[in-house]
């Protein structure tokens, strides 16, 4: 009982601020700037978190934004970011495995540092495919498994503890393979280690994909 209370307190009061801090470093924000401004039309941001992408939206391209996240605490932080940046966002307090939107309704799905954390990424991508229009796109920027054997060894070793500390985040997922195995076609894919970032969490994949 005591351990459960500690866990709940950590997830409610400490984890949201920790995630906000870790996901807003200069190298990570530089990656966001590469991806977010390309979002257009009716947009679904999966894992909006504390709203770190919000300042990078190009408002002239936006018709409507849905921001999905299962954390009430993070959604509240994102609402404040939306107010600060004077942008309207429709918040969906839910996991990505069940998206409460109509089929064939989304032009752009935005995924930044999210596929690492979703418990069932294949179920989530199945739902994403359902809500996307036939000509819609996924814009993604994710960290994942590194190309070097020694780094992979450390990623696999640390991953169980890392997930417990950082809300279920996995540092060793093969992001391109997950997208391809879910039936998406990757149009553009770039990858590299982020500067000034530990290699076990700093290998990034980014680009876009379509059905």
KAFEN-V570332 format. One record per pair of residues at least 4 apart in sequence whose ideal C-beta (glycine too) atoms are under 6 Angstrom apart, sorted by the first residue. I is the first residue (numbers start at 1). GAP is how many residues later the second one is. D is the distance in Angstrom with one decimal. If there is no record, write none. Layout:
i:I gap:GAP d:D
i:I gap:GAP d:D
This chain:
i:9 gap:4 d:5.7
i:10 gap:4 d:5.0
i:10 gap:5 d:5.9
i:11 gap:4 d:4.9
i:12 gap:61 d:5.9
i:14 gap:4 d:5.9
i:15 gap:152 d:5.5
i:16 gap:57 d:4.3
i:16 gap:58 d:5.1
i:19 gap:4 d:5.7
i:20 gap:30 d:4.2
i:23 gap:5 d:5.9
i:23 gap:29 d:5.7
i:23 gap:90 d:5.7
i:24 gap:28 d:5.4
i:27 gap:167 d:4.2
i:27 gap:168 d:5.6
i:27 gap:169 d:5.8
i:27 gap:170 d:5.5
i:31 gap:110 d:5.0
i:32 gap:4 d:5.3
i:32 gap:21 d:5.7
i:32 gap:24 d:5.2
i:33 gap:23 d:5.6
i:35 gap:104 d:5.1
i:35 gap:106 d:4.6
i:35 gap:171 d:5.9
i:36 gap:17 d:4.9
i:36 gap:20 d:3.7
i:36 gap:21 d:5.9
i:37 gap:19 d:5.9
i:37 gap:21 d:4.5
i:38 gap:101 d:5.7
i:39 gap:4 d:4.8
i:39 gap:69 d:4.5
i:39 gap:71 d:5.3
i:39 gap:100 d:5.9
i:40 gap:21 d:3.9
i:40 gap:68 d:5.7
i:41 gap:22 d:5.3
i:41 gap:66 d:3.0
i:41 gap:67 d:5.9
i:42 gap:21 d:5.3
i:42 gap:22 d:4.8
i:42 gap:64 d:5.5
i:42 gap:65 d:5.0
i:43 gap:22 d:4.7
i:43 gap:65 d:4.7
i:44 gap:22 d:4.7
i:44 gap:62 d:4.6
i:44 gap:65 d:5.1
i:45 gap:22 d:4.9
i:45 gap:65 d:4.4
i:46 gap:22 d:5.5
i:46 gap:50 d:5.1
i:46 gap:65 d:5.3
i:46 gap:68 d:5.3
i:47 gap:22 d:5.8
i:47 gap:67 d:3.3
i:48 gap:19 d:3.5
i:48 gap:21 d:4.9
i:48 gap:30 d:5.0
i:49 gap:20 d:6.0
i:49 gap:25 d:4.9
i:50 gap:24 d:5.2
i:50 gap:27 d:3.9
i:50 gap:28 d:5.7
i:51 gap:27 d:3.3
i:51 gap:30 d:3.2
i:53 gap:59 d:5.9
i:54 gap:27 d:4.6
i:54 gap:28 d:5.8
i:54 gap:31 d:5.1
i:55 gap:30 d:5.5
i:57 gap:5 d:5.8
i:65 gap:24 d:4.8
i:66 gap:24 d:4.9
i:66 gap:26 d:5.8
i:67 gap:11 d:6.0
i:67 gap:22 d:4.7
i:67 gap:24 d:5.2
i:68 gap:24 d:4.3
i:69 gap:5 d:5.3
i:69 gap:6 d:5.3
i:70 gap:25 d:4.7
i:75 gap:16 d:5.3
i:75 gap:18 d:5.9
i:82 gap:5 d:5.3
i:82 gap:7 d:4.7
i:96 gap:22 d:5.3
i:96 gap:28 d:3.7
i:97 gap:23 d:5.3
i:97 gap:26 d:4.3
i:97 gap:27 d:5.2
i:99 gap:28 d:4.7
i:99 gap:32 d:5.4
i:101 gap:4 d:5.6
i:101 gap:30 d:4.8
i:103 gap:27 d:5.2
i:104 gap:29 d:5.4
i:105 gap:26 d:5.7
i:106 gap:25 d:4.8
i:106 gap:26 d:5.2
i:106 gap:30 d:5.7
i:107 gap:26 d:5.9
i:107 gap:29 d:5.2
i:108 gap:29 d:5.7
i:109 gap:19 d:5.4
i:109 gap:29 d:4.6
i:110 gap:29 d:5.2
i:111 gap:4 d:5.9
i:111 gap:29 d:4.4
i:112 gap:29 d:4.7
i:115 gap:6 d:5.3
i:115 gap:27 d:5.1
i:115 gap:60 d:5.8
i:116 gap:53 d:5.1
i:116 gap:54 d:5.1
i:116 gap:57 d:5.7
i:117 gap:51 d:5.0
i:117 gap:52 d:4.9
i:118 gap:6 d:4.8
i:121 gap:57 d:5.4
i:122 gap:60 d:5.7
i:125 gap:57 d:3.8
i:129 gap:82 d:6.0
i:132 gap:4 d:3.8
i:137 gap:71 d:5.1
i:137 gap:73 d:5.3
i:138 gap:71 d:4.5
i:139 gap:69 d:5.2
i:141 gap:65 d:4.0
i:142 gap:33 d:4.5
i:142 gap:63 d:5.4
i:143 gap:58 d:5.9
i:143 gap:61 d:5.4
i:144 gap:29 d:4.8
i:144 gap:31 d:4.3
i:144 gap:61 d:5.9
i:145 gap:27 d:4.8
i:145 gap:29 d:5.0
i:146 gap:5 d:3.9
i:146 gap:6 d:5.7
i:146 gap:57 d:4.2
i:151 gap:48 d:5.0
i:154 gap:4 d:5.9
i:154 gap:46 d:5.2
i:155 gap:4 d:5.9
i:155 gap:16 d:5.0
i:155 gap:17 d:4.1
i:155 gap:45 d:5.2
i:156 gap:16 d:5.6
i:158 gap:4 d:5.2
i:159 gap:11 d:5.9
i:159 gap:12 d:5.5
i:159 gap:13 d:5.2
i:162 gap:4 d:5.8
i:162 gap:9 d:5.5
i:163 gap:5 d:5.3
i:163 gap:6 d:5.9
i:171 gap:29 d:5.8
i:171 gap:30 d:5.3
i:175 gap:30 d:4.6
i:177 gap:4 d:5.8
i:179 gap:5 d:4.6
i:179 gap:7 d:5.9
i:179 gap:30 d:5.4
i:184 gap:25 d:4.2
i:185 gap:25 d:5.5
i:186 gap:23 d:4.7
i:187 gap:21 d:5.3
i:188 gap:19 d:3.9
i:188 gap:20 d:5.4
i:189 gap:18 d:4.2
i:190 gap:16 d:5.5
i:190 gap:17 d:5.9
i:191 gap:14 d:4.8
i:193 gap:6 d:5.8
i:193 gap:9 d:5.1
i:193 gap:10 d:5.5
i:194 gap:8 d:4.3
i:194 gap:10 d:5.5
i:197 gap:5 d:3.3
i:198 gap:4 d:5.7
